[in-house]
Amino acid sequence: MAHIPIEAVPYLEAAIYLPMLLIVLEKDQVQIETGQFKLKRPYIYLIDEARKYAEVDLRNAKAYLKSHQLRVVQGKRDEMFTEYQFHFKHSMDIRRYSNIRLRNHVEDLLKFYLNQASSTTQYQKADLIRFE
C-alpha cells in the first residue's frame, strides 16, 4: 500500500485552507460593500488582489494534487475538530484538525495575502504625495 508522500502534505493542506480563505475574503467584501465605509474602493481593490493571489495558489495546489493522484475529502466535523481524508492511489490517511487551528491558520493566510496584495498596489507613495 502506498503512503502519502510527505512533500505532498503542503499541497493537501492548501486544498483545505485556501478555499476557507476565499470564503472569508468574499464575505468580507460583501460586508465592505454593504457597510458604512466612506471610501470602499481601496478595500475592495485590496481584497480583489488578495483573492487573485490565493486563487493562483489554489489552482497550482489542485494541479499538483491531480498530477500526483491525490485528493482531499472533508470528513466528520464537530465543535472541536474537522476530519479530512487524504487519498493517494489506493490508500487513505485520516487527519483531524482543530477548528481553532484551522481558523488561526486561515487568519495568518489572510494577513499574508493582504500584505502581498498591498505590496503590489498600483500607486506608490511618491506618486500620491510629494514633499518638496
Rosetta blueprint (number, residue, H / E / L):
1 M L
2 A L
3 H L
4 I L
5 P L
6 I H
7 E H
8 A H
9 V H
10 P H
11 Y H
12 L H
13 E H
14 A H
15 A H
16 I H
17 Y H
18 L H
19 P H
20 M H
21 L H
22 L H
23 I H
24 V H
25 L H
26 E H
27 K H
28 D H
29 Q H
30 V H
31 Q H
32 I H
33 E H
34 T H
35 G L
36 Q L
37 F L
38 K L
39 L L
40 K L
41 R H
42 P H
43 Y H
44 I H
45 Y H
46 L H
47 I H
48 D H
49 E H
50 A H
51 R H
52 K H
53 Y H
54 A H
55 E H
56 V H
57 D H
58 L H
59 R H
60 N H
61 A H
62 K H
63 A H
64 Y H
65 L H
66 K H
67 S H
68 H L
69 Q L
70 L E
71 R E
72 V E
73 V E
74 Q E
75 G E
76 K E
77 R E
78 D L
79 E L
80 M L
81 F E
82 T E
83 E E
84 Y E
85 Q E
86 F E
87 H E
88 F E
89 K L
90 H L
91 S E
92 M E
93 D E
94 I E
95 R E
96 R E
97 Y E
98 S E
99 N H
100 I H
101 R H
102 L H
103 R H
104 N H
105 H H
106 V H
107 E H
108 D H
109 L H
110 L H
111 K H
112 F H
113 Y H
114 L H
115 N H
116 Q H
117 A H
118 S H
119 S L
120 T L
121 T L
122 Q L
123 Y L
124 Q L
125 K H
126 A H
127 D H
128 L H
129 I L
130 R L
131 F L
132 E L
